[in-house]
Amino acid sequence: MKLLSMLFLFISAQALLYAEAPVWYKPGDKLYVLAPSGLNLREKADINGKLVVKVPYAGELTVLKDTAKPVVFKFDNIDGHWVYADYHGKKGYIFDGYLTGLKPPKLTEEKPEFFVHYLTTLFDDPADPEISEEGGEGQMTSISTYKFDNGITAEISITDYWTEDPDYIREVYFFPKMQRAEEVFLLLKALGYFSKDPKFIFPEKSMTPEQNKLGLTITKYSGELIMSTDGLYIYISINETGVTLDIRNQ
């Protein structure tokens, strides 16, 4: 019995380790390119397939119905598939690992004061946040809570210390329709969070500051990614309900 239990645990672990990335879209969905240099649309679901057209950053595609089983592909440590799509009347296959359901931000090398500033650009008339305050001895925290039409939520808390200590800022976002931590990582990259190393790709494993040009301490667990350095902490987690992004500055 003990041997069977160990065998079951081993098989379960292997299944998780080699599980395919989810197919998170359906025919008719509008998707956008997050690769800064663009993505190639090809005749076949193969890296060697004939090039149809290069779709630029932020280019909009429409997912098409495909009777074939999605072909698995991996690039820049991102697991995904070749998706059959249309771009301005041109049809072909494109890597979905660098696609997003959100309209991408303008590429920048200077990260915004708050990630939520990007989210507000996705809507013509975003609702004003709910504001609350809570205090303690020697400090006051202001909390702004945003609820967007697509289900995304954001909570920005700024703690002001009654000393010369810098403010403590925490941003927590929840993306209920997302199934990939990589998508949030690519949005952060487009917004300039990793601009000191344009070639920085999605971390495949934990790393010390000496192992990457950004000097980040990177911790990678199943479903969790933590990237931190002096004054900045970024935590991305995923579960069956969606993706959470937690950014802390001091």
N, C-alpha and C positions, 0 to 999 in steps of 0.2 A: 504493500500500500504506500509506504514511504517513497519507494522508487517511482511509482506511478504519479504521485503528487509532484515530485521533483521534475519528472518528464513533462507534466502538464504546465508547470511554471516556466520551464525552458521554452516550450513551444509557444506559450503566450507571449513571452518576452521577445522571441524572434518575430512573431507576428506584428508586434508593435514596432519593432526596430525596422522592419522592411515593409511596413504598411505604405500603400500608395498614397500620394497626395490626393485630397478630395477634388472631385469635379464640382465646382461651386457655382456653376452657371447653367443656363438652359437656353435652347434656341430662342432667338428674339432679344436676348439681353444685350444691352449696350456696355461695352468694356473699353478701357482706355490703356494706352501704352505708358508704362512707368520706366522703361529703359531710357536713360538720358540720351543715348545715341540712336534710339529707335530700334525697331524689331523687324526682322525679315518675314514676310508672308511668302510661303513656298507652295509649289504645286502639290507636293507630297508631304506626309507627316514624317519628315526625315531631314536631318541637318544638311544632307547633301541634295535635297530636293531643289528643283529649278526655282530660282528667285522670281516671284511674281511682281512684288513691289516692296520697298522699304517703308514701313509705317513709322512716321516720326513720333517723338515724345509727345504725349497727350493726344495722339491720333485716336479717333473713335472708330470702333469696329462693332459689327453686329454678329452675334453668334448664329451660325446656321445649323440646321439639322444634319446630322451625320449618322449613317447607318452602321458605320464601322466602330469597333470598340476603340476608345481613346488610347493613343499610343503614348506610353510613359517616356518622359525625357527629363534630364537634369542638367542645369546650367548655373554656374556661380553659386553652388551649394543649395540651389532652390529646386525642390522636386516639383514636377508638374506634368503636363501633357501637351500634345499638339491639339489645338482646337480649330475646328473648321469655321471660318469667319469671312465676312465681307467687309471690304474697305473701299468705299467710293466705287462700287460696282465691280471691283476686282476680288475674286474668291480664291481662297487657299488656306493653308494651315500655318498657325502661328503659336509660339510657345506661351502657354497661359501663366507661367510663373512670374512673368513681368507685366501682367495685366491686373487691372483693378476695376471695381464697379463704381468708384468715386472719381469725379473729375480731378485730374492731377493738379497740384499747385504749380505756379511758375517756378522754374528751376532757379535756385539762389544759393549763394555761398555763405549767406548770413542768416542764421536761424532766427525765426520770429521770437518775439518776447514770450508768446504763448502759442501752443499748437492750435488752440481753439480759434485763433484768428484765421487760420486756413479753413476750418470747418464752416465758419460764418460766410465765407465766399461761395459756398455751394448752394446757397439759398438766396432768392431775390429779396425776401423780407424775413430774416431770421428773428425768432422771438427773443425778447430781452431776457437776460438771466434773472433768476430769483436770487436776491441778496440777503444774507444773514450774517450775524456776527456773534462770536463767543469769546469771552475773555477769561484770563486767569491772572495770577499774580505776576506782574511785570510784563504782560504780553496781551495782544489782541489779535484775533484771527478773523479775517473777512472771507466769506465763502460765497462764490458765485456758481450757481447751478444752471446749466443749459440743457434743454431738451429739444432735439431737432426732429423735423418731420419724418426723417428716415429711421428713427429709433435710436440714433447715436446720442449718448449723453456725455456731459462733461462737468466736472466739479473742480473749480480752481480755488484753492485756499492759500491765502497769504497771511503769514504770521509776522506781526510787527513787534519786535522786542523793544522794551523801553530802556534799552541800553545802546551801545554802539555796535552791537552784533548785527550782521546783515539779516535782512528779511529771509524767512524760510518759505519757499514757494513749492506747492505740490499741485500737480495737475493729474487728474484721473479721468480716463476716457473709456467708454465701453462701446464696442462695435458689435451689435447683436447679429448682424448678417454676415460677418466675416468668419472664415474657417481657417485662415492662415496667418501665422505671426509674420511671415515674410512680407505680406502686403503692407503691414504697419511699418516694418523696417524700411521698406522702399519709399514710403511716404516721408518718413523722417529724413532719409538720405536726400530726397528731392528738395526738402525744406532747409537743407544746409547743416543738419546736425552733425554730419561727418565730413564736412567740407575740407578739412585738413588732409584728408586722404581720399581723393576722388575714386580710387580703385578699391576702396574698402567694400567687401562683399558680405553677404549674410553669413554670420559665424556658424561653422559646422560643429564646433566643439568649444570647450572652455579654453581661455587663453590668459596669459599673464600680460601685464603692460609692455613687457619687452618683446612680446610676440606679435605686436601690431603697431603700426605707425601712429595711431591715435593715442597710444598710452592707456588704453582701456583695460580694466579688469573685466573679463568676460566670463560669465558663468552660464553654462548651458545644461538644462535639465530637460526631461521629457515634458513638452508643453510649456516650458518657461525659458526666457532669455533675459539675463541681467547684464547691463553694460554700465560701468561706472568709472568715474575719474574724480579728481578734486572738484568739488562743487556741483557735480552733475551725476544723477542716478536715473537710469532708464530701465524699466521693467516691463516686459511684454509677456503676457500669459494667455493661454488658449484653453478652452474647455468646450463642452457640448453646446453651450449657450452663446458663445461668441469670443471675441478677443478683447482683452483689457490692456490699456497702455497707462503706465504710471511714471510720470516724470517729476523728479524732485531737484530743486536748485537751492543752493545756499552760498 
